Amino acid sequence: MQKVRLGDVIIFLLATLLIVFSFTFYKGLSGRPEVRVRADGGEWVYDLAADTTATFKGPVGETTIEIKEGRVRVVDSDCKNKVCIAAGWISSPGQWIICLPNNVFVRLEGSLKGGTIDDLSF
């Protein structure tokens, strides 16, 4: 049987703190569901209930997102592999899509009344 070393205890405590912080962070998400987009050094916020399309410039060209029926997706991007497009629709707070080559990060935040994204009447 091996002894518990100080380093093992420190790693365990750090992992525990990280888990507790994660739950606290996600529990703190509240308010109307919104789409936050970080691109080109700025941040934009969109209401998830309002259908819209937006295009953001990045190092390799443009990335276009679509918000429709309480969901969001990347519809077009000038990146090579198009992984961000293949990610498809996201609709729950905490979900995200990223286009690494174009430095575009799309994240859903907020809370849902009734537990589903379809219930947008507050």
LOLOSE-628089 format. One record per atom (N, C-alpha, C): residue number from 1; residue in one letter; atom name; y, x, z. Coordinates in nm, 3 decimals. Layout:
- NUM / A / CA / Y / X / Z
...
***
This chain:
- 1 / M / N / -0.117 / 0.084 / 0.000
- 1 / M / CA / 0.000 / 0.000 / 0.000
- 1 / M / C / 0.124 / 0.089 / 0.000
- 2 / Q / N / 0.220 / 0.055 / -0.088
- 2 / Q / CA / 0.341 / 0.135 / -0.100
- 2 / Q / C / 0.449 / 0.085 / -0.005
- 3 / K / N / 0.534 / 0.178 / 0.036
- 3 / K / CA / 0.647 / 0.143 / 0.121
- 3 / K / C / 0.759 / 0.083 / 0.037
- 4 / V / N / 0.836 / -0.002 / 0.099
- 4 / V / CA / 0.955 / -0.057 / 0.034
- 4 / V / C / 1.067 / 0.044 / 0.051
- 5 / R / N / 1.122 / 0.088 / -0.063
- 5 / R / CA / 1.228 / 0.187 / -0.058
- 5 / R / C / 1.365 / 0.120 / -0.063
- 6 / L / N / 1.466 / 0.192 / -0.023
- 6 / L / CA / 1.603 / 0.142 / -0.020
- 6 / L / C / 1.646 / 0.095 / -0.159
- 7 / G / N / 1.612 / 0.168 / -0.262
- 7 / G / CA / 1.647 / 0.130 / -0.399
- 7 / G / C / 1.586 / -0.003 / -0.438
- 8 / D / N / 1.461 / -0.029 / -0.394
- 8 / D / CA / 1.396 / -0.157 / -0.422
- 8 / D / C / 1.472 / -0.272 / -0.357
- 9 / V / N / 1.515 / -0.252 / -0.234
- 9 / V / CA / 1.590 / -0.355 / -0.161
- 9 / V / C / 1.723 / -0.382 / -0.231
- 10 / I / N / 1.791 / -0.277 / -0.273
- 10 / I / CA / 1.921 / -0.293 / -0.340
- 10 / I / C / 1.904 / -0.369 / -0.471
- 11 / I / N / 1.803 / -0.335 / -0.550
- 11 / I / CA / 1.777 / -0.405 / -0.676
- 11 / I / C / 1.745 / -0.551 / -0.649
- 12 / F / N / 1.664 / -0.578 / -0.549
- 12 / F / CA / 1.631 / -0.716 / -0.515
- 12 / F / C / 1.756 / -0.796 / -0.477
- 13 / L / N / 1.842 / -0.735 / -0.392
- 13 / L / CA / 1.964 / -0.804 / -0.350
- 13 / L / C / 2.059 / -0.829 / -0.467
- 14 / L / N / 2.073 / -0.731 / -0.557
- 14 / L / CA / 2.159 / -0.750 / -0.673
- 14 / L / C / 2.106 / -0.860 / -0.764
- 15 / A / N / 1.975 / -0.863 / -0.786
- 15 / A / CA / 1.915 / -0.969 / -0.868
- 15 / A / C / 1.937 / -1.106 / -0.804
- 16 / T / N / 1.921 / -1.115 / -0.673
- 16 / T / CA / 1.942 / -1.241 / -0.602
- 16 / T / C / 2.088 / -1.286 / -0.615
- 17 / L / N / 2.181 / -1.194 / -0.598
- 17 / L / CA / 2.323 / -1.228 / -0.612
- 17 / L / C / 2.355 / -1.274 / -0.754
- 18 / L / N / 2.296 / -1.211 / -0.853
- 18 / L / CA / 2.318 / -1.250 / -0.991
- 18 / L / C / 2.268 / -1.392 / -1.018
- 19 / I / N / 2.153 / -1.425 / -0.964
- 19 / I / CA / 2.097 / -1.559 / -0.981
- 19 / I / C / 2.185 / -1.662 / -0.911
- 20 / V / N / 2.227 / -1.634 / -0.789
- 20 / V / CA / 2.314 / -1.727 / -0.715
- 20 / V / C / 2.446 / -1.745 / -0.790
- 21 / F / N / 2.505 / -1.637 / -0.838
- 21 / F / CA / 2.630 / -1.645 / -0.913
- 21 / F / C / 2.612 / -1.729 / -1.039
- 22 / S / N / 2.500 / -1.714 / -1.110
- 22 / S / CA / 2.475 / -1.791 / -1.231
- 22 / S / C / 2.471 / -1.940 / -1.202
- 23 / F / N / 2.402 / -1.979 / -1.097
- 23 / F / CA / 2.396 / -2.121 / -1.061
- 23 / F / C / 2.534 / -2.172 / -1.021
- 24 / T / N / 2.609 / -2.093 / -0.948
- 24 / T / CA / 2.743 / -2.133 / -0.907
- 24 / T / C / 2.833 / -2.150 / -1.028
- 25 / F / N / 2.823 / -2.058 / -1.125
- 25 / F / CA / 2.905 / -2.065 / -1.245
- 25 / F / C / 2.875 / -2.192 / -1.324
- 26 / Y / N / 2.748 / -2.219 / -1.350
- 26 / Y / CA / 2.713 / -2.336 / -1.429
- 26 / Y / C / 2.737 / -2.466 / -1.353
- 27 / K / N / 2.725 / -2.464 / -1.222
- 27 / K / CA / 2.755 / -2.582 / -1.143
- 27 / K / C / 2.903 / -2.612 / -1.148
- 28 / G / N / 2.985 / -2.509 / -1.164
- 28 / G / CA / 3.129 / -2.525 / -1.168
- 28 / G / C / 3.181 / -2.580 / -1.300
- 29 / L / N / 3.098 / -2.588 / -1.403
- 29 / L / CA / 3.143 / -2.645 / -1.529
- 29 / L / C / 3.171 / -2.791 / -1.510
- 30 / S / N / 3.290 / -2.833 / -1.542
- 30 / S / CA / 3.323 / -2.973 / -1.524
- 30 / S / C / 3.428 / -3.014 / -1.626
- 31 / G / N / 3.455 / -3.141 / -1.630
- 31 / G / CA / 3.554 / -3.191 / -1.721
- 31 / G / C / 3.492 / -3.235 / -1.852
- 32 / R / N / 3.577 / -3.278 / -1.941
- 32 / R / CA / 3.534 / -3.327 / -2.072
- 32 / R / C / 3.468 / -3.213 / -2.150
- 33 / P / N / 3.356 / -3.240 / -2.216
- 33 / P / CA / 3.290 / -3.135 / -2.294
- 33 / P / C / 3.384 / -3.079 / -2.400
- 34 / E / N / 3.389 / -2.947 / -2.409
- 34 / E / CA / 3.477 / -2.883 / -2.506
- 34 / E / C / 3.410 / -2.764 / -2.571
- 35 / V / N / 3.460 / -2.729 / -2.687
- 35 / V / CA / 3.412 / -2.614 / -2.762
- 35 / V / C / 3.516 / -2.504 / -2.747
- 36 / R / N / 3.472 / -2.388 / -2.700
- 36 / R / CA / 3.560 / -2.272 / -2.690
- 36 / R / C / 3.515 / -2.169 / -2.792
- 37 / V / N / 3.612 / -2.122 / -2.871
- 37 / V / CA / 3.582 / -2.024 / -2.974
- 37 / V / C / 3.666 / -1.900 / -2.948
- 38 / R / N / 3.601 / -1.785 / -2.941
- 38 / R / CA / 3.670 / -1.656 / -2.930
- 38 / R / C / 3.652 / -1.583 / -3.062
- 39 / A / N / 3.764 / -1.545 / -3.121
- 39 / A / CA / 3.760 / -1.473 / -3.248
- 39 / A / C / 3.892 / -1.401 / -3.269
- 40 / D / N / 3.888 / -1.286 / -3.332
- 40 / D / CA / 4.008 / -1.213 / -3.371
- 40 / D / C / 4.107 / -1.196 / -3.256
- 41 / G / N / 4.055 / -1.173 / -3.136
- 41 / G / CA / 4.140 / -1.147 / -3.021
- 41 / G / C / 4.202 / -1.270 / -2.957
- 42 / G / N / 4.169 / -1.390 / -3.006
- 42 / G / CA / 4.224 / -1.512 / -2.949
- 42 / G / C / 4.114 / -1.606 / -2.903
- 43 / E / N / 4.155 / -1.714 / -2.838
- 43 / E / CA / 4.060 / -1.816 / -2.794
- 43 / E / C / 4.117 / -1.953 / -2.826
- 44 / W / N / 4.033 / -2.038 / -2.885
- 44 / W / CA / 4.071 / -2.173 / -2.922
- 44 / W / C / 3.980 / -2.272 / -2.851
- 45 / V / N / 4.035 / -2.389 / -2.814
- 45 / V / CA / 3.960 / -2.491 / -2.743
- 45 / V / C / 3.968 / -2.620 / -2.824
- 46 / Y / N / 3.852 / -2.683 / -2.846
- 46 / Y / CA / 3.844 / -2.808 / -2.921
- 46 / Y / C / 3.770 / -2.911 / -2.838
- 47 / D / N / 3.810 / -3.036 / -2.850
- 47 / D / CA / 3.742 / -3.148 / -2.785
- 47 / D / C / 3.613 / -3.175 / -2.861
- 48 / L / N / 3.501 / -3.179 / -2.790
- 48 / L / CA / 3.372 / -3.201 / -2.854
- 48 / L / C / 3.361 / -3.342 / -2.912
- 49 / A / N / 3.443 / -3.435 / -2.864
- 49 / A / CA / 3.437 / -3.573 / -2.913
- 49 / A / C / 3.516 / -3.593 / -3.042
- 50 / A / N / 3.599 / -3.495 / -3.080
- 50 / A / CA / 3.683 / -3.508 / -3.199
- 50 / A / C / 3.622 / -3.428 / -3.314
- 51 / D / N / 3.579 / -3.498 / -3.418
- 51 / D / CA / 3.521 / -3.430 / -3.534
- 51 / D / C / 3.627 / -3.343 / -3.602
- 52 / T / N / 3.592 / -3.218 / -3.629
- 52 / T / CA / 3.685 / -3.125 / -3.693
- 52 / T / C / 3.610 / -3.008 / -3.754
- 53 / T / N / 3.680 / -2.937 / -3.838
- 53 / T / CA / 3.629 / -2.813 / -3.898
- 53 / T / C / 3.736 / -2.707 / -3.877
- 54 / A / N / 3.694 / -2.585 / -3.844
- 54 / A / CA / 3.789 / -2.476 / -3.822
- 54 / A / C / 3.731 / -2.346 / -3.877
- 55 / T / N / 3.819 / -2.263 / -3.930
- 55 / T / CA / 3.777 / -2.134 / -3.986
- 55 / T / C / 3.847 / -2.021 / -3.911
- 56 / F / N / 3.770 / -1.916 / -3.882
- 56 / F / CA / 3.819 / -1.802 / -3.805
- 56 / F / C / 3.795 / -1.675 / -3.885
- 57 / K / N / 3.893 / -1.585 / -3.882
- 57 / K / CA / 3.880 / -1.457 / -3.952
- 57 / K / C / 3.819 / -1.353 / -3.861
- 58 / G / N / 3.740 / -1.265 / -3.921
- 58 / G / CA / 3.677 / -1.157 / -3.847
- 58 / G / C / 3.670 / -1.033 / -3.933
- 59 / P / N / 3.604 / -0.929 / -3.884
- 59 / P / CA / 3.598 / -0.802 / -3.955
- 59 / P / C / 3.530 / -0.808 / -4.092
- 60 / V / N / 3.437 / -0.901 / -4.112
- 60 / V / CA / 3.366 / -0.906 / -4.240
- 60 / V / C / 3.405 / -1.027 / -4.325
- 61 / G / N / 3.502 / -1.104 / -4.280
- 61 / G / CA / 3.544 / -1.221 / -4.357
- 61 / G / C / 3.574 / -1.339 / -4.267
- 62 / E / N / 3.529 / -1.457 / -4.310
- 62 / E / CA / 3.557 / -1.580 / -4.236
- 62 / E / C / 3.429 / -1.646 / -4.185
- 63 / T / N / 3.443 / -1.717 / -4.074
- 63 / T / CA / 3.335 / -1.797 / -4.017
- 63 / T / C / 3.391 / -1.937 / -3.994
- 64 / T / N / 3.320 / -2.037 / -4.043
- 64 / T / CA / 3.365 / -2.175 / -4.032
- 64 / T / C / 3.271 / -2.254 / -3.942
- 65 / I / N / 3.329 / -2.325 / -3.845
- 65 / I / CA / 3.249 / -2.411 / -3.757
- 65 / I / C / 3.279 / -2.557 / -3.788
- 66 / E / N / 3.183 / -2.642 / -3.756
- 66 / E / CA / 3.199 / -2.786 / -3.772
- 66 / E / C / 3.165 / -2.853 / -3.640
- 67 / I / N / 3.255 / -2.940 / -3.595
- 67 / I / CA / 3.229 / -3.023 / -3.477
- 67 / I / C / 3.214 / -3.165 / -3.528
- 68 / K / N / 3.099 / -3.225 / -3.499
- 68 / K / CA / 3.072 / -3.359 / -3.551
- 68 / K / C / 2.975 / -3.432 / -3.460
- 69 / E / N / 3.010 / -3.554 / -3.424
- 69 / E / CA / 2.924 / -3.641 / -3.343
- 69 / E / C / 2.877 / -3.575 / -3.214
- 70 / G / N / 2.967 / -3.502 / -3.147
- 70 / G / CA / 2.934 / -3.441 / -3.019
- 70 / G / C / 2.847 / -3.317 / -3.029
- 71 / R / N / 2.845 / -3.255 / -3.146
- 71 / R / CA / 2.768 / -3.132 / -3.166
- 71 / R / C / 2.855 / -3.031 / -3.240
- 72 / V / N / 2.816 / -2.906 / -3.239
- 72 / V / CA / 2.889 / -2.802 / -3.312
- 72 / V / C / 2.789 / -2.707 / -3.377
- 73 / R / N / 2.829 / -2.653 / -3.492
- 73 / R / CA / 2.746 / -2.555 / -3.562
- 73 / R / C / 2.836 / -2.465 / -3.646
- 74 / V / N / 2.779 / -2.354 / -3.689
- 74 / V / CA / 2.846 / -2.267 / -3.786
- 74 / V / C / 2.797 / -2.311 / -3.922
- 75 / V / N / 2.889 / -2.353 / -4.008
- 75 / V / CA / 2.850 / -2.402 / -4.141
- 75 / V / C / 2.856 / -2.294 / -4.246
- 76 / D / N / 2.944 / -2.195 / -4.227
- 76 / D / CA / 2.956 / -2.090 / -4.327
- 76 / D / C / 3.008 / -1.964 / -4.261
- 77 / S / N / 2.960 / -1.850 / -4.309
- 77 / S / CA / 3.008 / -1.722 / -4.258
- 77 / S / C / 2.985 / -1.615 / -4.364
- 78 / D / N / 3.076 / -1.520 / -4.368
- 78 / D / CA / 3.065 / -1.410 / -4.464
- 78 / D / C / 2.976 / -1.297 / -4.414
- 79 / C / N / 2.908 / -1.317 / -4.303
- 79 / C / CA / 2.818 / -1.213 / -4.251
- 79 / C / C / 2.694 / -1.202 / -4.340
- 80 / K / N / 2.623 / -1.093 / -4.326
- 80 / K / CA / 2.510 / -1.063 / -4.415
- 80 / K / C / 2.387 / -1.149 / -4.388
- 81 / N / N / 2.341 / -1.156 / -4.263
- 81 / N / CA / 2.212 / -1.220 / -4.233
- 81 / N / C / 2.220 / -1.369 / -4.205
- 82 / K / N / 2.337 / -1.422 / -4.178
- 82 / K / CA / 2.358 / -1.566 / -4.155
- 82 / K / C / 2.277 / -1.622 / -4.037
- 83 / V / N / 2.253 / -1.539 / -3.935
- 83 / V / CA / 2.180 / -1.583 / -3.816
- 83 / V / C / 2.258 / -1.693 / -3.744
- 84 / C / N / 2.389 / -1.683 / -3.745
- 84 / C / CA / 2.472 / -1.784 / -3.678
- 84 / C / C / 2.456 / -1.922 / -3.744
- 85 / I / N / 2.440 / -1.924 / -3.874
- 85 / I / CA / 2.418 / -2.050 / -3.945
- 85 / I / C / 2.279 / -2.104 / -3.914
- 86 / A / N / 2.181 / -2.015 / -3.911
- 86 / A / CA / 2.043 / -2.054 / -3.882
- 86 / A / C / 2.026 / -2.110 / -3.741
- 87 / A / N / 2.120 / -2.079 / -3.650
- 87 / A / CA / 2.112 / -2.130 / -3.513
- 87 / A / C / 2.120 / -2.282 / -3.511
- 88 / G / N / 2.182 / -2.343 / -3.610
- 88 / G / CA / 2.189 / -2.488 / -3.618
- 88 / G / C / 2.288 / -2.548 / -3.520
- 89 / W / N / 2.267 / -2.675 / -3.490
- 89 / W / CA / 2.356 / -2.750 / -3.402
- 89 / W / C / 2.329 / -2.718 / -3.255
- 90 / I / N / 2.437 / -2.714 / -3.175
- 90 / I / CA / 2.424 / -2.707 / -3.030
- 90 / I / C / 2.502 / -2.827 / -2.973
- 91 / S / N / 2.454 / -2.877 / -2.859
- 91 / S / CA / 2.517 / -2.999 / -2.806
- 91 / S / C / 2.522 / -3.008 / -2.654
- 92 / S / N / 2.478 / -2.906 / -2.584
- 92 / S / CA / 2.476 / -2.910 / -2.438
- 92 / S / C / 2.563 / -2.800 / -2.379
- 93 / P / N / 2.640 / -2.831 / -2.274
- 93 / P / CA / 2.719 / -2.729 / -2.208
- 93 / P / C / 2.633 / -2.610 / -2.167
- 94 / G / N / 2.686 / -2.492 / -2.191
- 94 / G / CA / 2.613 / -2.368 / -2.162
- 94 / G / C / 2.550 / -2.309 / -2.286
- 95 / Q / N / 2.534 / -2.386 / -2.392
- 95 / Q / CA / 2.477 / -2.333 / -2.515
- 95 / Q / C / 2.587 / -2.258 / -2.592
- 96 / W / N / 2.546 / -2.166 / -2.678
- 96 / W / CA / 2.642 / -2.088 / -2.753
- 96 / W / C / 2.581 / -2.039 / -2.884
- 97 / I / N / 2.670 / -2.003 / -2.975
- 97 / I / CA / 2.633 / -1.940 / -3.103
- 97 / I / C / 2.728 / -1.821 / -3.120
- 98 / I / N / 2.675 / -1.711 / -3.170
- 98 / I / CA / 2.761 / -1.595 / -3.193
- 98 / I / C / 2.735 / -1.539 / -3.333
- 99 / C / N / 2.842 / -1.499 / -3.398
- 99 / C / CA / 2.833 / -1.425 / -3.523
- 99 / C / C / 2.878 / -1.283 / -3.489
- 100 / L / N / 2.783 / -1.196 / -3.464
- 100 / L / CA / 2.816 / -1.059 / -3.421
- 100 / L / C / 2.896 / -0.982 / -3.525
- 101 / P / N / 2.856 / -0.982 / -3.652
- 101 / P / CA / 2.934 / -0.903 / -3.748
- 101 / P / C / 3.080 / -0.948 / -3.760
- 102 / N / N / 3.106 / -1.075 / -3.737
- 102 / N / CA / 3.241 / -1.128 / -3.751
- 102 / N / C / 3.313 / -1.146 / -3.617
- 103 / N / N / 3.245 / -1.112 / -3.508
- 103 / N / CA / 3.303 / -1.123 / -3.373
- 103 / N / C / 3.354 / -1.263 / -3.343
- 104 / V / N / 3.274 / -1.364 / -3.375
- 104 / V / CA / 3.309 / -1.503 / -3.346
- 104 / V / C / 3.207 / -1.556 / -3.246
- 105 / F / N / 3.256 / -1.606 / -3.132
- 105 / F / CA / 3.170 / -1.657 / -3.025
- 105 / F / C / 3.206 / -1.802 / -2.999
- 106 / V / N / 3.109 / -1.892 / -3.016
- 106 / V / CA / 3.128 / -2.036 / -2.998
- 106 / V / C / 3.048 / -2.078 / -2.876
- 107 / R / N / 3.113 / -2.143 / -2.778
- 107 / R / CA / 3.046 / -2.180 / -2.653
- 107 / R / C / 3.085 / -2.323 / -2.615
- 108 / L / N / 2.986 / -2.401 / -2.567
- 108 / L / CA / 3.012 / -2.536 / -2.516
- 108 / L / C / 3.030 / -2.529 / -2.366
- 109 / E / N / 3.135 / -2.594 / -2.317
- 109 / E / CA / 3.162 / -2.600 / -2.173
- 109 / E / C / 3.192 / -2.743 / -2.134
- 110 / G / N / 3.186 / -2.768 / -2.005
- 110 / G / CA / 3.217 / -2.900 / -1.952
- 110 / G / C / 3.095 / -2.962 / -1.889
- 111 / S / N / 3.107 / -3.090 / -1.855
- 111 / S / CA / 2.994 / -3.161 / -1.797
- 111 / S / C / 2.977 / -3.291 / -1.872
- 112 / L / N / 2.862 / -3.350 / -1.854
- 112 / L / CA / 2.828 / -3.471 / -1.925
- 112 / L / C / 2.809 / -3.586 / -1.829
- 113 / K / N / 2.876 / -3.696 / -1.853
- 113 / K / CA / 2.855 / -3.816 / -1.773
- 113 / K / C / 2.724 / -3.878 / -1.818
- 114 / G / N / 2.637 / -3.909 / -1.728
- 114 / G / CA / 2.510 / -3.969 / -1.764
- 114 / G / C / 2.407 / -3.868 / -1.809
- 115 / G / N / 2.446 / -3.739 / -1.817
- 115 / G / CA / 2.350 / -3.634 / -1.847
- 115 / G / C / 2.321 / -3.612 / -1.993
- 116 / T / N / 2.386 / -3.686 / -2.084
- 116 / T / CA / 2.363 / -3.660 / -2.225
- 116 / T / C / 2.495 / -3.643 / -2.298
- 117 / I / N / 2.493 / -3.567 / -2.403
- 117 / I / CA / 2.612 / -3.542 / -2.480
- 117 / I / C / 2.657 / -3.668 / -2.554
- 118 / D / N / 2.565 / -3.761 / -2.576
- 118 / D / CA / 2.597 / -3.884 / -2.647
- 118 / D / C / 2.689 / -3.975 / -2.568
- 119 / D / N / 2.690 / -3.960 / -2.437
- 119 / D / CA / 2.772 / -4.045 / -2.352
- 119 / D / C / 2.907 / -3.979 / -2.331
- 120 / L / N / 2.998 / -3.995 / -2.425
- 120 / L / CA / 3.128 / -3.930 / -2.417
- 120 / L / C / 3.236 / -4.025 / -2.365
- 121 / S / N / 3.198 / -4.140 / -2.311
- 121 / S / CA / 3.297 / -4.232 / -2.256
- 121 / S / C / 3.317 / -4.201 / -2.108
- 122 / F / N / 3.432 / -4.151 / -2.072
- 122 / F / CA / 3.459 / -4.111 / -1.935
- 122 / F / C / 3.545 / -4.212 / -1.865
***
